Amino acid sequence: MTPRASRKGSADSRCPSCSAPLITQWVGNTLALKVSTDGTPLTAAEQDATRTPNRLIWCLRHSDRTPPRLTWIHTPHPADCPHPHVTDHQCPPAEPSTLF
């Protein structure tokens, strides 16, 4: 049985295409998005290089009392946020294969 993602925490899962470990979770209250992110935290420079209109950066908030929870990083997000930041998962390009 596959673990389910919930708003209270994230499900440990793997990408069905490339088998990369993912954090999958519903994010939002009214119009929730199902988000699958890479689990590797990004530096500030990596965030700037990775962010596009179609690829968002997420803050992985957690504490000793609560499970990890993804929140969207937007303009009022603190610059000195102590939590790891991750991005939407995109499978790496497939290696070219030869038919002959």
DSSP file (Angstrom, degrees, kcal/mol; ACC not computed):
  #  RESIDUE AA STRUCTURE BP1 BP2  ACC     N-H-->O    O-->H-N    N-H-->O    O-->H-N    TCO  KAPPA ALPHA  PHI   PSI    X-CA   Y-CA   Z-CA
    1    1 A M              0   0    0      0, 0.0     0, 0.0     0, 0.0     0, 0.0   0.000 360.0 360.0 360.0 134.8    0.0    0.0    0.0
    2    2 A T        -     0   0    0      1,-0.1     2,-0.1     9,-0.0    11,-0.1  -0.660 360.0-113.4 -84.9 134.0    1.4    3.4   -1.0
    3    3 A P        -     0   0    0      0, 0.0     2,-0.3     0, 0.0     8,-0.1  -0.404  32.5-126.7 -65.8 143.2    1.5    6.1    1.8
    4    4 A R        -     0   0    0     -2,-0.1     2,-0.3     6,-0.1     8,-0.1  -0.670  12.6-124.8 -92.9 145.4   -0.8    9.0    1.2
    5    5 A A        -     0   0    0     -2,-0.3     2,-0.3     6,-0.1     5,-0.2  -0.642  34.5-179.4 -81.8 144.2    0.2   12.6    1.2
    6    6 A S  B >   -A    9   0A   0      3,-1.2     3,-0.9    18,-0.3    20,-0.1  -0.917  42.9-111.9-139.1 167.5   -1.7   14.9    3.6
    7    7 A R  T 3  S+     0   0    0     -2,-0.3    21,-0.1     1,-0.2     3,-0.1   0.683 114.8  61.7 -72.4 -15.9   -1.8   18.5    4.6
    8    8 A K  T 3  S-     0   0    0      1,-0.1     2,-0.3    61,-0.1    -1,-0.2   0.592 123.1 -22.1 -86.2 -10.8   -0.4   17.4    8.0
    9    9 A G  B <  S-A    6   0A   0     -3,-0.9    -3,-1.2    57,-0.1     2,-0.3  -0.967  74.5 -83.4-177.0-175.9    2.8   16.0    6.6
   10   10 A S        -     0   0    0     -2,-0.3     2,-0.4    -5,-0.2    15,-0.2  -0.811  29.8-127.6-113.2 151.6    4.4   14.6    3.6
   11   11 A A  E     -B   24   0B   0     13,-1.9    13,-1.3    -2,-0.3     2,-0.6  -0.783  23.2-124.2 -93.3 137.3    4.4   11.2    2.1
   12   12 A D  E     +B   23   0B   0     -2,-0.4     2,-0.3    11,-0.1    11,-0.2  -0.717  51.9 150.1 -77.7 123.9    7.7    9.5    1.3
   13   13 A S  E     -B   22   0B   0      9,-1.4     9,-2.9    -2,-0.6     2,-0.4  -0.907  38.5-129.3-147.1 173.3    7.5    8.6   -2.4
   14   14 A R  E     -B   21   0B   0     -2,-0.3     6,-0.1     7,-0.2     5,-0.0  -0.958  33.8-100.8-128.8 148.5    9.5    8.1   -5.5
   15   15 A C     >  -     0   0    0      5,-2.3     4,-1.8    -2,-0.4    21,-0.0  -0.486  26.2-141.2 -65.2 130.5    9.1    9.5   -9.0
   16   16 A P  T  4 S+     0   0    0      0, 0.0    -1,-0.2     0, 0.0     0, 0.0   0.742  97.9  43.3 -67.8 -20.0    7.5    6.8  -11.1
   17   17 A S  T  4 S+     0   0    0      3,-0.1    -2,-0.0     1,-0.0    -3,-0.0   0.907 133.1  11.7 -89.5 -48.3    9.7    7.8  -14.1
   18   18 A C  T  4 S-     0   0    0      2,-0.1    -1,-0.0     0, 0.0    -3,-0.0   0.457  89.6-127.2-114.4  -2.1   13.2    8.3  -12.6
   19   19 A S     <  +     0   0    0     -4,-1.8     3,-0.0     1,-0.2    -6,-0.0   0.630  51.9 156.3  65.7  16.9   12.8    6.8   -9.1
   20   20 A A        -     0   0    0      1,-0.1    -5,-2.3    -6,-0.1    -1,-0.2  -0.478  51.8-103.2 -69.8 142.9   14.1   10.0   -7.4
   21   21 A P  E     -B   14   0B   0      0, 0.0    18,-0.8     0, 0.0     2,-0.3  -0.484  48.0-169.5 -67.9 136.9   13.0   10.4   -3.8
   22   22 A L  E     -BC  13  38B   0     -9,-2.9    -9,-1.4    -2,-0.2     2,-0.5  -0.864  28.8-138.0-126.7 157.6   10.2   13.0   -3.5
   23   23 A I  E     -BC  12  37B   0     14,-2.3    14,-2.8    -2,-0.3     2,-0.4  -0.986  30.8-172.5-109.5 117.5    8.3   15.0   -1.0
   24   24 A T  E     +BC  11  36B   0    -13,-1.3   -13,-1.9    -2,-0.5     2,-0.3  -0.947  15.8 145.9-118.4 131.8    4.6   14.9   -2.1
   25   25 A Q  E     - C   0  35B   0     10,-2.4    10,-3.1    -2,-0.4     2,-0.5  -0.991  49.5-110.8-160.7 148.6    2.0   17.0   -0.3
   26   26 A W  E     - C   0  34B   0     -2,-0.3     2,-0.5     8,-0.2     8,-0.2  -0.774  38.6-162.9 -81.3 128.9   -1.2   19.0   -0.9
   27   27 A V  E     + C   0  33B   0      6,-2.9     6,-2.7    -2,-0.5     2,-0.1  -0.967  44.6  32.0-120.7 128.0   -0.4   22.7   -0.3
   28   28 A G        -     0   0    0     -2,-0.5     4,-0.2     4,-0.2    -2,-0.0  -0.377  64.4-118.4 116.3 166.0   -3.1   25.3    0.3
   29   29 A N  S    S+     0   0    0      2,-0.1     3,-0.3    -2,-0.1    -1,-0.1   0.831  99.2  19.3-107.1 -52.7   -6.5   25.6    1.9
   30   30 A T  S    S+     0   0    0      1,-0.2     2,-0.6     0, 0.0    -2,-0.0   0.943 138.9  20.0 -89.4 -55.7   -9.1   26.6   -0.7
   31   31 A L  S    S-     0   0    0      2,-0.0    -1,-0.2    -4,-0.0    -2,-0.1  -0.752  87.7-166.9-114.8  80.3   -7.5   25.7   -4.0
   32   32 A A        -     0   0    0     -2,-0.6     2,-0.4    -3,-0.3    -4,-0.2  -0.337   9.2-146.6 -73.9 148.9   -4.8   23.2   -3.0
   33   33 A L  E     -C   27   0B   0     -6,-2.7    -6,-2.9    -2,-0.1     2,-0.8  -0.923  14.6-130.1-111.1 138.6   -2.0   22.1   -5.3
   34   34 A K  E     -C   26   0B   0     -2,-0.4     2,-0.4    -8,-0.2    -8,-0.2  -0.821  35.4-166.6 -87.3 114.5   -0.6   18.6   -5.2
   35   35 A V  E     -C   25   0B   0    -10,-3.1   -10,-2.4    -2,-0.8     2,-0.5  -0.868  18.5-171.3-111.1 133.2    3.1   19.4   -5.0
   36   36 A S  E     +C   24   0B   0     -2,-0.4    53,-2.8   -12,-0.2     2,-0.3  -0.985  19.4 177.8-120.6 118.5    6.0   16.9   -5.6
   37   37 A T  E     -CD  23  88B   0    -14,-2.8   -14,-2.3    -2,-0.5    51,-0.2  -0.820  34.3-106.1-120.0 157.5    9.4   18.3   -4.7
   38   38 A D  E     -C   22   0B   0     49,-2.1    49,-0.2    -2,-0.3   -16,-0.2  -0.549  27.5-135.5 -72.1 147.4   13.0   17.1   -4.7
   39   39 A G  S    S+     0   0    0    -18,-0.8    -1,-0.1    -2,-0.2   -17,-0.1   0.503  73.1 104.9 -85.6  -3.3   14.1   16.5   -1.1
   40   40 A T  S    S-     0   0    0     47,-0.1    47,-0.3     1,-0.1    -2,-0.1  -0.680  72.7-126.8 -83.4 120.0   17.5   18.2   -1.7
   41   41 A P        -     0   0    0      0, 0.0     2,-0.3     0, 0.0    45,-0.2  -0.338  23.1-137.8 -64.4 146.8   17.7   21.7   -0.1
   42   42 A L        -     0   0    0     43,-2.8    43,-0.4     1,-0.0     2,-0.1  -0.808   6.0-128.7-107.1 145.8   18.8   24.5   -2.4
   43   43 A T     >  -     0   0    0     -2,-0.3     4,-2.3     1,-0.1     5,-0.2  -0.360  38.0-100.0 -77.5 170.0   21.2   27.4   -1.7
   44   44 A A  H  > S+     0   0    0      1,-0.2     4,-2.0     2,-0.2     5,-0.1   0.899 125.8  49.7 -59.8 -41.1   20.1   30.9   -2.4
   45   45 A A  H  > S+     0   0    0      1,-0.2     4,-2.0     2,-0.2    -1,-0.2   0.899 110.3  49.8 -65.5 -40.5   22.0   30.9   -5.7
   46   46 A E  H  > S+     0   0    0      2,-0.2     4,-1.9     1,-0.2    -1,-0.2   0.872 108.6  53.6 -65.6 -36.6   20.5   27.6   -6.7
   47   47 A Q  H  X S+     0   0    0     -4,-2.3     4,-2.4     2,-0.2    -2,-0.2   0.931 109.4  47.6 -62.5 -45.5   17.0   28.9   -5.9
   48   48 A D  H  < S+     0   0    0     -4,-2.0    -2,-0.2     1,-0.2    -1,-0.2   0.884 114.7  46.3 -63.3 -38.7   17.6   32.0   -8.2
   49   49 A A  H  < S+     0   0    0     -4,-2.0    -1,-0.2     1,-0.2    -2,-0.2   0.805 118.4  41.9 -73.5 -29.2   18.9   29.7  -11.0
   50   50 A T  H  < S+     0   0    0     -4,-1.9    -2,-0.2    -5,-0.2    -1,-0.2   0.797  88.8 100.6 -88.7 -32.2   16.1   27.2  -10.7
   51   51 A R     <  +     0   0    0     -4,-2.4     5,-0.2    -5,-0.2    36,-0.0  -0.352  41.2 154.6 -66.1 129.6   13.0   29.5  -10.2
   52   52 A T  B >   -E   55   0C   0      3,-2.0     3,-1.1    -2,-0.1    -2,-0.0  -0.871  60.6 -94.1-138.3 171.3   10.9   30.0  -13.3
   53   53 A P  T 3  S+     0   0    0      0, 0.0     3,-0.1     0, 0.0    -2,-0.1   0.796 129.5  38.7 -59.5 -25.3    7.2   31.0  -13.7
   54   54 A N  T 3  S+     0   0    0      1,-0.2     2,-0.4     2,-0.0    -3,-0.1   0.361 111.8  60.8-106.8   4.9    6.4   27.3  -13.9
   55   55 A R  B <  S-E   52   0C   0     -3,-1.1    -3,-2.0    32,-0.0    -1,-0.2  -0.908  72.8-166.6-134.9 106.4    8.9   26.0  -11.4
   56   56 A L        -     0   0    0     -2,-0.4    32,-1.4    -5,-0.2     2,-0.4  -0.445  17.8-126.8 -94.0 162.7    8.3   27.3   -7.8
   57   57 A I  E     -F   87   0D   0     16,-0.3    16,-2.0    30,-0.2     2,-0.4  -0.904  25.8-159.0-107.2 138.0   10.5   27.2   -4.7
   58   58 A W  E     -FG  86  72D   0     28,-3.6    28,-2.7    -2,-0.4     2,-0.5  -0.919  14.0-134.1-121.8 143.3    8.9   25.8   -1.5
   59   59 A C  E     -FG  85  71D   0     12,-3.4    12,-2.1    -2,-0.4     2,-1.1  -0.844  14.8-147.3 -94.0 127.4    9.9   26.3    2.1
   60   60 A L  E     - G   0  70D   0     24,-2.9    10,-0.2    -2,-0.5     2,-0.2  -0.732  21.8-166.7 -98.3  86.0    9.9   23.0    4.1
   61   61 A R  E     + G   0  69D   0      8,-2.2     8,-2.6    -2,-1.1     2,-0.3  -0.500  18.9 150.3 -76.6 139.0    8.8   24.1    7.5
   62   62 A H        +     0   0    0      6,-0.2     2,-0.3    -2,-0.2    -2,-0.0  -0.984  18.0 178.5-160.3 160.5    9.3   21.7   10.4
   63   63 A S        -     0   0    0      3,-1.2     3,-0.2    -2,-0.3    -2,-0.0  -0.888  50.6 -88.9-150.4-178.6    9.8   21.6   14.1
   64   64 A D  S    S+     0   0    0     -2,-0.3    -1,-0.0     1,-0.2     0, 0.0   0.769 126.4  42.7 -67.9 -24.3   10.2   19.1   16.8
   65   65 A R  S    S+     0   0    0      2,-0.1    -1,-0.2     1,-0.0    -3,-0.0   0.597 112.5  51.8 -99.2 -13.3    6.4   19.1   17.4
   66   66 A T  S    S-     0   0    0     -3,-0.2    -3,-1.2     3,-0.0     3,-0.1  -0.922  79.0-115.7-128.1 150.0    5.1   19.2   13.8
   67   67 A P        -     0   0    0      0, 0.0    -2,-0.1     0, 0.0    -3,-0.0  -0.358  55.5 -74.4 -73.5 163.0    5.8   17.1   10.7
   68   68 A P        -     0   0    0      0, 0.0     2,-0.4     0, 0.0    -6,-0.2  -0.292  53.7-170.5 -58.4 141.6    7.4   18.7    7.6
   69   69 A R  E     -G   61   0D   0     -8,-2.6    -8,-2.2   -60,-0.1     2,-0.3  -0.990  16.3-135.0-140.7 127.1    5.0   21.0    5.8
   70   70 A L  E     +G   60   0D   0     -2,-0.4     2,-0.3   -10,-0.2   -10,-0.2  -0.637  24.1 179.1 -81.6 135.3    5.6   22.7    2.4
   71   71 A T  E     -G   59   0D   0    -12,-2.1   -12,-3.4    -2,-0.3     2,-0.2  -0.992  33.1-108.0-133.6 144.9    4.7   26.4    2.0
   72   72 A W  E     -G   58   0D   0     -2,-0.3     2,-0.6   -14,-0.2   -14,-0.2  -0.481  28.9-127.9 -71.7 135.5    5.1   28.5   -1.1
   73   73 A I        +     0   0    0    -16,-2.0   -16,-0.3    -2,-0.2     2,-0.2  -0.767  42.1 163.3 -84.8 119.4    7.9   31.0   -1.0
   74   74 A H    >   -     0   0    0     -2,-0.6     3,-2.4     0, 0.0   -16,-0.0  -0.691  52.3 -70.8-128.9-177.5    6.5   34.4   -1.9
   75   75 A T  T 3  S+     0   0    0      1,-0.3    -2,-0.0    -2,-0.2     0, 0.0   0.819 125.1  49.4 -50.2 -48.3    7.5   38.0   -1.6
   76   76 A P  T 3  S+     0   0    0      0, 0.0    -1,-0.3     0, 0.0     3,-0.1   0.409  79.8 126.3 -77.7   9.9    7.1   38.5    2.2
   77   77 A H  S <  S-     0   0    0     -3,-2.4     2,-0.1     1,-0.1    -4,-0.0  -0.454  72.0-105.0 -65.0 132.7    9.1   35.4    2.9
   78   78 A P    >   -     0   0    0      0, 0.0     3,-1.3     0, 0.0    -1,-0.1  -0.337  16.8-140.6 -64.3 136.5   11.9   36.2    5.4
   79   79 A A  T 3  S+     0   0    0      1,-0.3    -2,-0.1    -3,-0.1     0, 0.0   0.795 102.5  51.1 -65.6 -28.9   15.4   36.4    3.8
   80   80 A D  T 3  S+     0   0    0      2,-0.0    -1,-0.3     0, 0.0    -3,-0.0  -0.050  77.0 157.9-100.7  32.3   16.9   34.7    6.9
   81   81 A C    <   -     0   0    0     -3,-1.3    -4,-0.0     1,-0.1    -2,-0.0  -0.352  34.1-151.7 -58.2 128.7   14.4   31.8    6.9
   82   82 A P        +     0   0    0      0, 0.0    -1,-0.1     0, 0.0    -2,-0.0   0.549  65.5  94.1 -82.5  -6.3   16.0   28.8    8.9
   83   83 A H  S    S-     0   0    0      1,-0.1   -22,-0.1   -22,-0.0     2,-0.1  -0.503  83.9-100.7 -87.4 154.3   14.1   26.1    7.0
   84   84 A P        -     0   0    0      0, 0.0   -24,-2.9     0, 0.0     2,-0.4  -0.424  32.2-142.1 -69.3 148.3   15.4   24.2    3.9
   85   85 A H  E     +F   59   0D   0    -43,-0.4   -43,-2.8   -26,-0.2     2,-0.3  -0.945  22.1 178.6-114.7 133.9   14.0   25.4    0.5
   86   86 A V  E     -F   58   0D   0    -28,-2.7   -28,-3.6    -2,-0.4     2,-0.3  -0.792  15.5-134.7-128.8 168.8   13.2   22.9   -2.2
   87   87 A T  E     -F   57   0D   0    -47,-0.3   -49,-2.1    -2,-0.3   -30,-0.2  -0.829  35.4 -78.3-125.4 163.8   11.9   23.0   -5.8
   88   88 A D  B     -D   37   0B   0    -32,-1.4   -51,-0.3    -2,-0.3     2,-0.3  -0.273  57.2-105.7 -55.8 142.5    9.3   21.2   -7.9
   89   89 A H        +     0   0    0    -53,-2.8     2,-0.4    -3,-0.0    -1,-0.1  -0.544  38.8 178.0 -76.1 135.4   10.6   17.9   -9.2
   90   90 A Q        -     0   0    0     -2,-0.3    -3,-0.0    -3,-0.1   -35,-0.0  -0.990  32.2-118.2-133.0 128.6   11.6   17.6  -12.8
   91   91 A C        -     0   0    0     -2,-0.4     3,-0.1     1,-0.1     0, 0.0  -0.348  34.7-107.7 -63.1 143.0   13.0   14.3  -14.1
   92   92 A P        -     0   0    0      0, 0.0    -1,-0.1     0, 0.0     3,-0.1  -0.345  49.4 -82.6 -65.8 154.7   16.5   14.6  -15.5
   93   93 A P        -     0   0    0      0, 0.0     2,-0.1     0, 0.0    -3,-0.0  -0.310  51.9-108.2 -59.6 140.8   16.8   14.4  -19.3
   94   94 A A        -     0   0    0      1,-0.1     3,-0.1    -3,-0.1    -3,-0.0  -0.413  32.8-108.9 -69.9 143.5   16.8   10.8  -20.5
   95   95 A E        -     0   0    0     -2,-0.1    -1,-0.1     1,-0.1     2,-0.0  -0.520  42.5-101.4 -71.3 139.3   20.0    9.5  -21.8
   96   96 A P        -     0   0    0      0, 0.0     2,-0.4     0, 0.0    -1,-0.1  -0.333  38.9-155.0 -62.0 139.5   19.9    9.0  -25.6
   97   97 A S        -     0   0    0     -3,-0.1     2,-0.4    -2,-0.0    -3,-0.0  -0.879   6.8-134.5-115.9 151.5   19.4    5.5  -26.7
   98   98 A T        -     0   0    0     -2,-0.4     0, 0.0     1,-0.1     0, 0.0  -0.848   1.4-153.7-106.0 138.3   20.4    3.9  -29.9
   99   99 A L              0   0    0     -2,-0.4    -1,-0.1     1,-0.2    -2,-0.0   0.639 360.0 360.0 -82.7 -13.8   18.1    1.7  -31.9
  100  100 A F              0   0    0      0, 0.0    -1,-0.2     0, 0.0    -2,-0.0   0.404 360.0 360.0-112.6 360.0   20.9   -0.2  -33.5
